[in-house]
Amino acid sequence: MQWNEGTEGSTARARLHGDVAERPDVGGESDLRRRRTPGFPLFKLRGMDAQTHSDAAADPELTGQHGVQREPHATGPTTAAGARTAGGTRPDLTGGTRPDLAGGTLPDFSLGGTLTVGRLGFGTGGLVGPGYWGPRHADPARSLAVLRRAVDRGVTLIDTADNYGPDVAEELVARALHPYPDGLVIATKGGVVRTGPDVWHVAGRPEDLRAMCDASLRRLKTDTIDLYQLHRLDPDVPMAEQLGTLVELQQAGKIRHIGLDSIGAAELTRARELAPIASVQNRYNVLDRASEDVLELCERTGTAFLPWFPLGHGTLVGRPGGSGGPKGRSGASASASASASATDALTTIAAAHGATTGQIALAWLLHHSPALLPTPGTGSPDHLDENLAAERIALTEAELTWLDGLGTVAG
Ligand SMILES: NC(=O)c1ccc[n+]([C@@H]2O[C@H](COP(=O)([O-])OP(=O)(O)OC[C@H]3O[C@@H](n4cnc5c(N)ncnc54)[C@H](OP(=O)(O)O)[C@@H]3O)[C@@H](O)[C@H]2O)c1
């Protein structure tokens, strides 16, 4: 596609017993192709134990707050998820096929029942500076090029937020991609005000949300935001007021679909009684499974689950300093030996596929649930290409089972 604006053209089950994982044979023939039949979302039923949702707030995007900010909304007690069983009727989460996109074999997702998106999106967190403050690259052309490359490579879902920068990420999205090509879905967020690097507070009063939405519309140069996510519930404002405001914005045609962020299963259940919720965005990755109960609810209700930190904010690509894992389902930090087991699994499986550990982490998300729509963030075109190639990796049952087991290491 030609872009007009800007300076660029465009073991069998390897359970972890305590901290020690058995290593299954990996790299065998995958049965993925058989399971990837049109209209049958690749979907693995998992007998998961009950768990609680916790620690949804510990991320660099919204941590390091000082003084002015309130704590991120407590996710609150969640209903025990109970065992995942094969008993429930699962909605058809897929839309049409998308054979042209990178790899192109995964069924698409129907967001809110009206917008068809590919399963692997792009997050703009990598286009802003440390503490989500300012631009990542001094030369905006570098960020514009990454955004355009993502779309040229078939990405149909871009995740951003008004406070990334602030304003910076949304402005980059508009500058790089407006006028938006048909089929490109832009998701942004409001409800959080960032006043410095890693300094932020929630702001969920109706007048706040209305003003933020209008500002995002202006920055994104659009009349309607495809997916508007409440970045955090404001604990000082009734949920009904916050969601009521979003419903009003929806009725006014300013937003197409409503999403929630860092939310527990009980809250999501309540929220669904108040508004049509098209998506959830919680921290989640192969080693950080605190939101498994929320994912289960999303699957049952046809709600998209955008996992933030799909790469553990770098941890899963071997980059020190990421804060996304290893974690157990409880969100507790894993022990050193559990980390070693996780590293063993990821590197072993990666080697079997000639892939990177990050690609395996993304492939696992894509296999794990048809409701998962990862939006890994990067400011690098090479990393972008690498991440998108994960869609073509077909993990074997044994590999999936081994990776599934990693999420049970702590609790
Ligand atoms: N709702 C929320 O509260 C929330 C919180 C955090 C994030 N998010 C959203 O979720 C998206 C993803 O989260 P995230 O970007 O923070 O974390 P992430 O995707 O888990 O990891 C991003 C980190 O991994 C590195 N990386 C990415 N691809 C790589 C590759 N192929 N090889 C080596 N390193 C690679 C990036 O550095 P390089 O740029 O150098 O590649 C960056 O440091 C964000 O962009 C944002 O849209 C939402």
The ligand as an SDF file (V2000), in Angstrom:
LIG
                    3D

 48 52  0  0  0  0  0  0  0  0999 V2000
   -3.8050   -1.8460   28.8880 N   0  0  0  0  0  0  0  0  0  0  0  0
   -2.6760   -1.7490   29.5340 C   0  0  0  0  0  0  0  0  0  0  0  0
   -2.6240   -1.4000   30.7200 O   0  0  0  0  0  0  0  0  0  0  0  0
   -1.4270   -2.0480   28.7790 C   0  0  0  0  0  0  0  0  0  0  0  0
   -0.2090   -2.1840   29.4660 C   0  0  0  0  0  0  0  0  0  0  0  0
    0.9270   -2.4720   28.7100 C   0  0  0  0  0  0  0  0  0  0  0  0
    0.8180   -2.6110   27.3290 C   0  0  0  0  0  0  0  0  0  0  0  0
   -0.3750   -2.4590   26.7040 N   0  0  0  0  0  0  0  0  0  0  0  0
   -0.5360   -2.6610   25.2550 C   0  0  0  0  0  0  0  0  0  0  0  0
   -0.0300   -3.9360   24.9440 O   0  0  0  0  0  0  0  0  0  0  0  0
    0.9840   -3.8150   23.9450 C   0  0  0  0  0  0  0  0  0  0  0  0
    2.0540   -4.8500   24.1970 C   0  0  0  0  0  0  0  0  0  0  0  0
    2.6810   -4.6230   25.4420 O   0  0  0  0  0  0  0  0  0  0  0  0
    4.1620   -4.1070   25.5670 P   0  0  0  0  0  0  0  0  0  0  0  0
    4.5900   -3.5240   24.2660 O   0  0  0  0  0  0  0  0  0  0  0  0
    4.2630   -3.2690   26.7580 O   0  0  0  0  0  0  0  0  0  0  0  0
    4.9540   -5.4340   25.8880 O   0  0  0  0  0  0  0  0  0  0  0  0
    5.3450   -6.6960   24.9840 P   0  0  0  0  0  0  0  0  0  0  0  0
    4.7000   -6.6480   23.6570 O   0  0  0  0  0  0  0  0  0  0  0  0
    5.1640   -7.8760   25.8440 O   0  0  0  0  0  0  0  0  0  0  0  0
    6.9150   -6.4810   24.8210 O   0  0  0  0  0  0  0  0  0  0  0  0
    7.4440   -5.3490   24.1960 C   0  0  0  0  0  0  0  0  0  0  0  0
    8.9500   -5.3600   24.4500 C   0  0  0  0  0  0  0  0  0  0  0  0
    9.5080   -6.4590   23.7690 O   0  0  0  0  0  0  0  0  0  0  0  0
   10.4640   -5.9940   22.8050 C   0  0  0  0  0  0  0  0  0  0  0  0
   10.2480   -6.7760   21.5910 N   0  0  0  0  0  0  0  0  0  0  0  0
    9.1150   -6.8590   20.8540 C   0  0  0  0  0  0  0  0  0  0  0  0
    9.2880   -7.7160   19.8350 N   0  0  0  0  0  0  0  0  0  0  0  0
   10.5540   -8.1790   19.9290 C   0  0  0  0  0  0  0  0  0  0  0  0
   11.3220   -9.0940   19.1750 C   0  0  0  0  0  0  0  0  0  0  0  0
   10.8090   -9.7240   18.1260 N   0  0  0  0  0  0  0  0  0  0  0  0
   12.6190   -9.3210   19.5520 N   0  0  0  0  0  0  0  0  0  0  0  0
   13.1390   -8.7180   20.6320 C   0  0  0  0  0  0  0  0  0  0  0  0
   12.4520   -7.8350   21.3890 N   0  0  0  0  0  0  0  0  0  0  0  0
   11.1720   -7.5730   21.0450 C   0  0  0  0  0  0  0  0  0  0  0  0
   10.1800   -4.5380   22.5940 C   0  0  0  0  0  0  0  0  0  0  0  0
   11.3600   -3.8370   22.3090 O   0  0  0  0  0  0  0  0  0  0  0  0
   11.6630   -3.2760   20.8090 P   0  0  0  0  0  0  0  0  0  0  0  0
   10.7530   -2.0940   20.6350 O   0  0  0  0  0  0  0  0  0  0  0  0
   13.0910   -2.9160   20.8690 O   0  0  0  0  0  0  0  0  0  0  0  0
   11.3490   -4.3700   19.8420 O   0  0  0  0  0  0  0  0  0  0  0  0
    9.6450   -4.1360   23.9620 C   0  0  0  0  0  0  0  0  0  0  0  0
   10.7160   -3.8810   24.8500 O   0  0  0  0  0  0  0  0  0  0  0  0
    1.4980   -2.3770   24.0850 C   0  0  0  0  0  0  0  0  0  0  0  0
    2.1150   -1.9610   22.9080 O   0  0  0  0  0  0  0  0  0  0  0  0
    0.2020   -1.6660   24.3780 C   0  0  0  0  0  0  0  0  0  0  0  0
   -0.5040   -1.4430   23.1730 O   0  0  0  0  0  0  0  0  0  0  0  0
   -1.4970   -2.1910   27.4200 C   0  0  0  0  0  0  0  0  0  0  0  0
  1  2  1  0
  2  3  2  0
  2  4  1  0
  4  5  1  0
  4 48  2  0
  5  6  2  0
  6  7  1  0
  7  8  2  0
  8  9  1  0
  8 48  1  0
  9 10  1  0
  9 46  1  0
 10 11  1  0
 11 12  1  0
 11 44  1  0
 12 13  1  0
 13 14  1  0
 14 15  2  0
 14 16  1  0
 14 17  1  0
 17 18  1  0
 18 19  2  0
 18 20  1  0
 18 21  1  0
 21 22  1  0
 22 23  1  0
 23 24  1  0
 23 42  1  0
 24 25  1  0
 25 26  1  0
 25 36  1  0
 26 27  1  0
 26 35  1  0
 27 28  2  0
 28 29  1  0
 29 30  1  0
 29 35  2  0
 30 31  1  0
 30 32  2  0
 32 33  1  0
 33 34  2  0
 34 35  1  0
 36 37  1  0
 36 42  1  0
 37 38  1  0
 38 39  2  0
 38 40  1  0
 38 41  1  0
 42 43  1  0
 44 45  1  0
 44 46  1  0
 46 47  1  0
M  CHG  2   8   1  16  -1
M  END
$$$$
